[in-house]
Amino acid sequence: MGEQQTYCLGVYRLVQLGNFHVGKGETAKRPTADVMEVGALWDALMERYDTIQFTQILQNFAHDQDLKLVLAKGLTNTLEKQVNKIEEEMNVLQIPLPERPPKSVNVPSTTGVFEDELIFGLVFAGIQHMLARHVEHIRAMTTRDGLRKMFIEFLRAELSIFDKMVLYGKTKGWLKSPPKFVP
């Protein structure tokens, strides 16, 4: 949710939680954000919309049951939850939301273009990319402390996912490690 702010005006005590006000509404401060934060929110939401669609496409091609579970959990436990949080913050700030992608994407999976190892590699590369993007977004969040904290939590979650995916990729033999160096 948004940040809590308390204001005292004479005998009135006003409390603002996100976009909800208790007290005299006309004196409550409207939530604000700087242009960098608004841009970062927009970018983060669009990235997640695109990633949701791409993950749904990959689900159509995955054969390995563990990989299917990894993709499904990524959608429900991470991407959709983050989308909801970002949309909530954008609503508080009254930033228009972009059009949401379709609920699901189904494509014929008979082409055999995507093998499970390739799907893992694409997802793993996406996770690596998102680690850097979270840091970029955190650096842009200097006005609203709550937004910065939200993206710090996204980064922590992504680091945990990265760690689990390294172990998963090693177990499956899909993680391509560089050769050992012995001088």
C-alpha positions as CSV (number, residue, x, y, z in Angstrom):
1,M,0.0,0.0,0.0
2,G,1.1,3.6,0.0
3,E,2.9,5.6,2.6
4,Q,1.2,6.9,5.8
5,Q,1.3,10.6,6.6
6,T,-0.2,12.4,9.6
7,Y,-0.9,16.1,9.6
8,C,-2.0,18.3,12.5
9,L,-4.1,21.4,11.8
10,G,-5.3,23.0,15.0
11,V,-7.6,20.5,16.7
12,Y,-7.9,18.3,13.6
13,R,-5.6,15.4,13.1
14,L,-5.6,14.1,9.5
15,V,-4.3,10.7,8.5
16,Q,-3.5,9.8,4.9
17,L,-2.9,6.1,3.9
18,G,-2.0,6.0,0.3
19,N,-5.0,7.6,-1.4
20,F,-7.4,7.3,1.6
21,H,-7.9,10.2,3.9
22,V,-9.3,10.3,7.5
23,G,-10.2,13.8,8.5
24,K,-10.9,16.9,6.5
25,G,-10.4,15.7,2.9
26,E,-9.9,19.1,1.3
27,T,-6.8,19.7,3.4
28,A,-5.2,16.3,2.8
29,K,-2.1,16.3,0.7
30,R,-2.4,14.6,-2.7
31,P,0.2,11.9,-3.3
32,T,3.1,13.0,-5.5
33,A,5.9,11.3,-7.4
34,D,8.7,12.7,-9.5
35,V,8.9,12.1,-13.2
36,M,11.6,9.5,-12.8
37,E,9.4,7.5,-10.5
38,V,6.4,7.7,-12.8
39,G,8.6,6.6,-15.8
40,A,10.0,3.7,-13.8
41,L,6.6,2.6,-12.7
42,W,5.3,2.6,-16.3
43,D,8.4,0.8,-17.6
44,A,8.2,-1.8,-14.8
45,L,4.6,-2.5,-15.5
46,M,5.1,-2.8,-19.3
47,E,8.1,-5.1,-18.7
48,R,5.9,-7.4,-16.6
49,Y,3.0,-7.3,-19.1
50,D,5.5,-8.4,-21.8
51,T,7.1,-11.0,-19.6
52,I,3.7,-12.5,-18.7
53,Q,2.8,-12.9,-22.4
54,F,6.2,-14.3,-23.2
55,T,6.0,-16.8,-20.3
56,Q,2.6,-17.9,-21.4
57,I,3.9,-18.5,-24.9
58,L,6.8,-20.6,-23.5
59,Q,4.3,-22.6,-21.3
60,N,2.8,-23.9,-24.6
61,F,6.1,-25.4,-25.6
62,A,7.5,-26.8,-22.3
63,H,7.5,-30.5,-22.0
64,D,9.3,-31.1,-18.7
65,Q,6.8,-31.1,-15.9
66,D,9.2,-29.4,-13.5
67,L,9.8,-26.6,-16.0
68,K,6.0,-26.2,-16.5
69,L,5.7,-25.8,-12.7
70,V,8.6,-23.2,-12.6
71,L,6.8,-21.2,-15.4
72,A,3.4,-21.4,-13.7
73,K,4.8,-20.3,-10.3
74,G,6.7,-17.5,-11.9
75,L,3.5,-16.2,-13.3
76,T,1.3,-16.5,-10.2
77,N,3.8,-16.0,-7.4
78,T,5.9,-13.3,-8.9
79,L,4.7,-11.5,-12.0
80,E,1.0,-11.2,-11.3
81,K,1.6,-10.1,-7.7
82,Q,4.1,-7.5,-8.8
83,V,1.7,-6.3,-11.5
84,N,-1.0,-5.8,-8.9
85,K,1.3,-3.9,-6.6
86,I,2.6,-1.6,-9.4
87,E,-1.0,-1.0,-10.7
88,E,-2.1,-0.2,-7.2
89,E,0.7,2.4,-6.8
90,M,-0.1,3.9,-10.2
91,N,-3.8,4.2,-9.2
92,V,-2.8,6.0,-6.0
93,L,-0.8,8.4,-8.1
94,Q,-3.6,8.6,-10.7
95,I,-1.3,7.5,-13.5
96,P,-3.3,6.1,-16.4
97,L,-2.7,2.3,-16.8
98,P,-1.6,0.8,-20.1
99,E,-3.9,-1.8,-21.7
100,R,-3.4,-5.2,-20.0
101,P,-2.3,-8.1,-22.2
102,P,-4.7,-11.0,-22.8
103,K,-5.3,-13.3,-19.8
104,S,-3.7,-16.2,-21.7
105,V,-1.8,-16.9,-24.9
106,N,-2.2,-20.2,-26.6
107,V,-0.2,-21.1,-29.6
108,P,0.2,-24.5,-31.3
109,S,3.2,-26.3,-29.8
110,T,3.6,-28.9,-32.5
111,T,6.4,-27.0,-34.2
112,G,9.1,-28.2,-31.8
113,V,10.9,-24.9,-32.1
114,F,11.5,-24.5,-28.4
115,E,13.1,-27.3,-26.4
116,D,13.0,-27.3,-22.6
117,E,16.7,-26.4,-22.3
118,L,16.2,-23.3,-24.6
119,I,13.2,-22.3,-22.6
120,F,15.2,-22.5,-19.4
121,G,18.0,-20.4,-21.0
122,L,15.5,-17.7,-22.1
123,V,13.9,-17.6,-18.7
124,F,17.3,-17.5,-16.9
125,A,18.5,-14.7,-19.1
126,G,15.3,-12.8,-18.4
127,I,15.9,-13.2,-14.6
128,Q,19.5,-11.9,-15.0
129,H,18.2,-8.9,-17.0
130,M,15.5,-8.1,-14.4
131,L,18.1,-8.0,-11.6
132,A,19.8,-5.1,-13.3
133,R,16.4,-3.4,-14.1
134,H,15.3,-3.6,-10.4
135,V,18.5,-1.8,-9.5
136,E,17.8,0.9,-12.1
137,H,14.3,1.4,-10.8
138,I,15.5,1.6,-7.2
139,R,18.0,4.3,-8.2
140,A,15.1,6.3,-9.8
141,M,13.0,6.2,-6.6
142,T,14.1,9.2,-4.5
143,T,10.9,11.0,-3.7
144,R,8.5,8.3,-2.6
145,D,10.2,6.0,0.0
146,G,7.4,3.4,-0.3
147,L,8.1,2.9,-4.0
148,R,11.8,2.4,-3.4
149,K,11.0,-0.1,-0.7
150,M,8.6,-1.9,-3.1
151,F,11.3,-2.3,-5.7
152,I,13.9,-3.4,-3.1
153,E,11.5,-6.2,-2.2
154,F,11.1,-7.0,-5.9
155,L,15.0,-7.2,-6.1
156,R,15.2,-9.5,-3.1
157,A,12.6,-11.8,-4.5
158,E,14.4,-11.8,-7.9
159,L,17.7,-12.7,-6.2
160,S,16.0,-15.6,-4.5
161,I,14.5,-16.8,-7.8
162,F,17.9,-16.4,-9.4
163,D,19.5,-18.6,-6.7
164,K,16.8,-21.3,-7.1
165,M,17.1,-21.2,-10.9
166,V,20.9,-21.7,-10.7
167,L,20.4,-24.8,-8.6
168,Y,17.5,-26.0,-10.8
169,G,19.6,-25.5,-14.0
170,K,22.5,-27.4,-12.5
171,T,20.2,-30.3,-11.5
172,K,18.8,-30.5,-15.1
173,G,22.1,-30.0,-16.7
174,W,20.9,-27.0,-18.5
175,L,23.1,-24.3,-16.9
176,K,26.1,-23.7,-19.1
177,S,29.0,-23.0,-16.7
178,P,32.3,-21.8,-18.1
179,P,35.1,-24.3,-18.1
180,K,37.2,-24.6,-14.9
181,F,40.4,-22.5,-15.0
182,V,43.6,-24.0,-13.6
183,P,46.7,-21.9,-14.1
